[in-house]
Amino acid sequence: MTLLSGNAPGAAQSDFRPKLAWATVMVFAAFLALFGKLFYLQIFRGDEYRARAEENYLKEVRIPADRGLILDRNHRVLVDQRPSFDVTLTANYCGKQCEEVIGRLASILSMTPEEHEAAVVRLNDARARQNARFKPFVVRVDVRREEVDVIEALVEDLPGVDILPAPHRDYRFAGLGGHLIGYMNEVGPKELEALNQELKRAGSEQGAYSLGEYVGRRGLEKKFERTLRGVDGVHFVPVDSKGRARDVAGFGQEEKPLVPSRPGQNLVLSIDWRLQEFAEKTFPATAGVVLAMDAKTGFLLALVDRPAPDPNKMSGRITAAELKAIHDDPLQPELFRAIQQHYHPGSTYKAVTAVAALEEGIFKPGTTVWCPGSYSMGKHRWRCDLESGHGPVDFEHALGASCDVFFYAAGAQLGADALAKWSRALGLGQLTGFDIAGEVPGVIPDVAWHDARVPGGYQKGMAVNLAIGQGDVNVTPMQQVVLYGALATGTLWRPQVALRVEDAEGRVVREFTPEAKGRLQLQQGTRDAVLKGLLAAVNQPYGTGWWSRLQETTMAGKTGTAQVVKLGARRLKAADVTYFERDHAWFAAFAPAEDPEIVVVVLNEHSGFGASNAAPTASALVKKYLELKAADAAASAAGGVANGP
Amino acid sequence: MALDLSLSSSAQRGPFAHFPGHIAWFVVSICAIGVWNLASASRNAGAPDSTPVWKLQLLFMAVFAVVALGVALFDYRNYQRFAWILYAIVLLLLLYVAFKGKRVMGARRWIGLGPFNLQPSELAKLAVTVALARWLHDDSERRKERYGLLGLAVPLAIILVPAAIVKFQPDLGTALIVAGTGFTMLLFAPVRWRTIAILGAVAVIGATAGYPHLKPYQKKRIETFINPEGDVRGAGYHATQSMIAVGAGEGTGKGWGQGTQNNMRFLPEQHTDFVFSVWAEEHGFLGCAVLLALYLALIASAIDVAANARDVFGHYAAIGVAGMLFWQAFINVGMVIGLLPVVGVTLPLMSYGGSSVMTIFIALGLLANISMRRFVN
């Protein structure tokens, strides 16, 4: 510096010089401090600040993966996605105005007070955690097009609000098959961690679940959650300090490229939706179950379970009042009746008693019992279905006409233990292994069971009641289909509904194979006698199912009427008692009898007699099954010709 | 001299014969950087069809460069003679503004002059410099002993009256620069060490006692400065975002127009008080080093002018200019990089603003004037 050059002609005071030197030193020192801090920020911690700058302006936007489809056996789409929009808010970008913004959204979307409150809770949650500030959370799923338009018009007043295209589940047939298919809803904060840990344990490449995401809740949606769920993609949108996307050339894409989403895998069911729809239409019940199973594989062809909530509603669009109405409904729409409800099997159980009596050697295939209209043991007297009496009945007639006295006699001699033994051999009293939802095992009461539970312990007369499917014997409709499948083919199948898993291009990823739980080892005479009886029930004029007989095929089956309340001395007509006091109507059948292909079980709750309220549905279903089979064969033959040389 | 202006080419040595060309080069360099940087900082500011601020800034610089040459043309002893009048005019303008000024964002700082809003507080920096230099010059001819407290009564009044008015506009930043400039000049006067110690103690006590009387936002800034990450989304937002921008520049910066903190409007006041963070983000440590080196060279040159001034007035006036430049550069950059609390101080020739450009150029004209006449008697 020329400071010390000395040629200062006019410099007034020599006092200045040392002070100027000091001043120069101080200025240099001050600038050195600036350099030091700059070096610290830019060189020492530069990487960190660059990352923070990126985090600032590159907003991470999830590209939701399409969830896998659920298809029927003919690839008919049962569940898919439909385009829809979610409204989200990012806490970081609305800052102190977040509450106001939620208030505005509440009025635009006419949110309920609970919904409004839920959004505020999520906001506070996002604020509480540093890394959640930048993550958009859902304020309302699936908004209507006109609401999207309003929000887009008011975007300047709604900082931090985004409208995210989010494919939503479309359950095309609403409540049909609702229990089977299940539904999805939002993942809760508590289960989030458990879900993600499970995901990590399984080594899945799927991204972690985030708050607000949907997860399979019931039925197949839950059971096959990880199969159906895709791998979300992500892209980074340059945003300004208010979180609004700003198109500035050259920003964003180079630093963090888009990662495309990958769709989930498709689930192909064994259900034939044509049969399902037909069953839904034909089945007159308010509440009840229709099951159709492939007798040769154990795969289900139709599963009607009524009533069922609409999965489209249950997937996050239900109001608290509607949910309460479902909870309070005496018909219990949330109950998956096919596997979660106990019923007395009624007369359909007579097939089990018949097998037990023959196998235990109590009765011979040619045994005849005289039916006077009632059966007595000690002081007790049990009434037959036909009060005038059937006269002499053998197996064929007893099963066909559903004579109670024949089976009372058998039960009295068998006792509860022998009945229990053969019930279990036929798959009752245990889980069927249909694991789409929690299953109840049913109740097969043996002597020990009665001793433990009934005041006074087991009495011989109890077996008389059990023999016709009353007393304490309880089964599920799914167990019935396994039981009649075993009677038809000798194989105890594990009922299944998922046939295949395919990737998005339709390539088979995984195939499910039939699973036999066991073979029924019966004497030839036993099988013949029981089959004859089941054939008589449908095909003899005295048979209880005579009016449901089919021309096209020989159907074997058994009607049942399960008492719900103890009746007085006189039987009442169904119309004369209230709904919940009426009997349940059963029909279990298979066809064709000579080489069974399909097993059908119908349970019509509180409808009265099995013959009139369950059997017609079953026979219509079998008929439809045969028609469809013939049509498919014709179509494939025609296809073969068309594709031929 | 590097910059050969036409006036010095005549046969007789003209008034610009000893023009300090190196200072001119430093100034032109900073101006060039400033305009270029503004062009990036203001890319997303203002209405699309309005004149971009960098063009306005360029216009201000051109106009006031001519004014500065005009200031340099007449011997500075003329300004010395009119120092009191200048000081009085500025004081009146300050008072006028305090009561009748244009109110922008809660502060009365401006006098509307057509398209140009004059900020008299900027002129106060010059007025204090010139008046204080005049008083110290006059006093140095009669005074024999060093200044005690009593002796400093007048110069303290010269500094504090305009500083106080500016403070209550409110414009704490400019008040600090006015006072800082004045006190820097006083440090060069023959003041007793004891008096300096007393004044220093008073300042410390005053600051401590005055803290509760600061505006809430000012208190917040100081708290934020002490713990910038304490409230990242609230009061610390500006400080934090500015530091992120600076740090993100790393060694060589993201390149002109590529700063995301700048472009995505994460920076506060990005073409005025925080303009340095734009420069730092886009040109990195290297760019900052170049710019700071230019300021350092300019300030050192001003000190050099003071050292070689022909008389006491010239000496003090040059010190005033050096102090003004130093405090503004140091406080502004210090604030932007988190070394100092956030306070509204512009960065000379980098921040956008006509009043700021005007003040700096007039001050530089005065500096050149003193330098040019160092040999004149």
HADDOCK unambig.tbl for C-alpha pairs under 7 A between the chains (distance, minus, plus):
assign (segid A and resid 2 and name CA) (segid B and resid 304 and name CA) 6.30 0.50 0.50
assign (segid A and resid 3 and name CA) (segid B and resid 304 and name CA) 5.08 0.50 0.50
assign (segid A and resid 3 and name CA) (segid B and resid 307 and name CA) 6.17 0.50 0.50
assign (segid A and resid 8 and name CA) (segid B and resid 308 and name CA) 4.55 0.50 0.50
assign (segid A and resid 8 and name CA) (segid B and resid 309 and name CA) 6.98 0.50 0.50
assign (segid A and resid 9 and name CA) (segid B and resid 310 and name CA) 6.14 0.50 0.50
assign (segid A and resid 9 and name CA) (segid B and resid 375 and name CA) 6.40 0.50 0.50
assign (segid A and resid 10 and name CA) (segid B and resid 308 and name CA) 6.92 0.50 0.50
assign (segid A and resid 10 and name CA) (segid B and resid 309 and name CA) 5.97 0.50 0.50
assign (segid A and resid 10 and name CA) (segid B and resid 310 and name CA) 3.35 0.50 0.50
assign (segid A and resid 10 and name CA) (segid B and resid 311 and name CA) 5.37 0.50 0.50
assign (segid A and resid 10 and name CA) (segid B and resid 374 and name CA) 6.77 0.50 0.50
assign (segid A and resid 11 and name CA) (segid B and resid 307 and name CA) 6.73 0.50 0.50
assign (segid A and resid 11 and name CA) (segid B and resid 308 and name CA) 5.80 0.50 0.50
assign (segid A and resid 11 and name CA) (segid B and resid 309 and name CA) 5.62 0.50 0.50
assign (segid A and resid 11 and name CA) (segid B and resid 310 and name CA) 5.24 0.50 0.50
assign (segid A and resid 11 and name CA) (segid B and resid 311 and name CA) 5.83 0.50 0.50
assign (segid A and resid 12 and name CA) (segid B and resid 311 and name CA) 5.40 0.50 0.50
assign (segid A and resid 12 and name CA) (segid B and resid 312 and name CA) 5.56 0.50 0.50
assign (segid A and resid 16 and name CA) (segid B and resid 188 and name CA) 6.54 0.50 0.50
assign (segid A and resid 17 and name CA) (segid B and resid 307 and name CA) 6.82 0.50 0.50
assign (segid A and resid 19 and name CA) (segid B and resid 188 and name CA) 6.62 0.50 0.50
assign (segid A and resid 20 and name CA) (segid B and resid 303 and name CA) 6.86 0.50 0.50
assign (segid A and resid 24 and name CA) (segid B and resid 300 and name CA) 6.68 0.50 0.50
assign (segid A and resid 34 and name CA) (segid B and resid 334 and name CA) 6.45 0.50 0.50
assign (segid A and resid 38 and name CA) (segid B and resid 285 and name CA) 6.74 0.50 0.50
assign (segid A and resid 38 and name CA) (segid B and resid 337 and name CA) 6.92 0.50 0.50
assign (segid A and resid 39 and name CA) (segid B and resid 285 and name CA) 6.83 0.50 0.50
assign (segid A and resid 41 and name CA) (segid B and resid 246 and name CA) 6.85 0.50 0.50
assign (segid A and resid 41 and name CA) (segid B and resid 247 and name CA) 4.55 0.50 0.50
assign (segid A and resid 42 and name CA) (segid B and resid 246 and name CA) 6.55 0.50 0.50
assign (segid A and resid 42 and name CA) (segid B and resid 247 and name CA) 4.19 0.50 0.50
assign (segid A and resid 42 and name CA) (segid B and resid 248 and name CA) 6.53 0.50 0.50
assign (segid A and resid 42 and name CA) (segid B and resid 249 and name CA) 6.12 0.50 0.50
assign (segid A and resid 42 and name CA) (segid B and resid 250 and name CA) 4.11 0.50 0.50
assign (segid A and resid 42 and name CA) (segid B and resid 251 and name CA) 6.22 0.50 0.50
assign (segid A and resid 42 and name CA) (segid B and resid 284 and name CA) 6.91 0.50 0.50
assign (segid A and resid 42 and name CA) (segid B and resid 285 and name CA) 6.19 0.50 0.50
assign (segid A and resid 43 and name CA) (segid B and resid 250 and name CA) 5.42 0.50 0.50
assign (segid A and resid 43 and name CA) (segid B and resid 251 and name CA) 5.92 0.50 0.50
assign (segid A and resid 45 and name CA) (segid B and resid 247 and name CA) 6.68 0.50 0.50
assign (segid A and resid 46 and name CA) (segid B and resid 247 and name CA) 4.79 0.50 0.50
assign (segid A and resid 46 and name CA) (segid B and resid 248 and name CA) 5.42 0.50 0.50
assign (segid A and resid 46 and name CA) (segid B and resid 249 and name CA) 6.98 0.50 0.50
assign (segid A and resid 46 and name CA) (segid B and resid 250 and name CA) 4.75 0.50 0.50
assign (segid A and resid 47 and name CA) (segid B and resid 248 and name CA) 6.89 0.50 0.50
assign (segid A and resid 49 and name CA) (segid B and resid 244 and name CA) 5.06 0.50 0.50
assign (segid A and resid 49 and name CA) (segid B and resid 247 and name CA) 5.06 0.50 0.50
assign (segid A and resid 49 and name CA) (segid B and resid 248 and name CA) 4.75 0.50 0.50
assign (segid A and resid 50 and name CA) (segid B and resid 247 and name CA) 6.66 0.50 0.50
assign (segid A and resid 50 and name CA) (segid B and resid 248 and name CA) 3.88 0.50 0.50
assign (segid A and resid 52 and name CA) (segid B and resid 244 and name CA) 6.74 0.50 0.50
assign (segid A and resid 53 and name CA) (segid B and resid 244 and name CA) 6.14 0.50 0.50
assign (segid A and resid 53 and name CA) (segid B and resid 245 and name CA) 6.81 0.50 0.50
assign (segid A and resid 53 and name CA) (segid B and resid 248 and name CA) 6.52 0.50 0.50
assign (segid A and resid 53 and name CA) (segid B and resid 261 and name CA) 6.48 0.50 0.50
assign (segid A and resid 57 and name CA) (segid B and resid 260 and name CA) 6.98 0.50 0.50
assign (segid A and resid 57 and name CA) (segid B and resid 264 and name CA) 6.80 0.50 0.50
assign (segid A and resid 239 and name CA) (segid B and resid 264 and name CA) 6.53 0.50 0.50
assign (segid A and resid 240 and name CA) (segid B and resid 264 and name CA) 4.14 0.50 0.50
assign (segid A and resid 240 and name CA) (segid B and resid 265 and name CA) 5.84 0.50 0.50
assign (segid A and resid 240 and name CA) (segid B and resid 266 and name CA) 6.85 0.50 0.50
assign (segid A and resid 241 and name CA) (segid B and resid 264 and name CA) 6.16 0.50 0.50
assign (segid A and resid 241 and name CA) (segid B and resid 265 and name CA) 5.73 0.50 0.50
assign (segid A and resid 241 and name CA) (segid B and resid 266 and name CA) 5.07 0.50 0.50
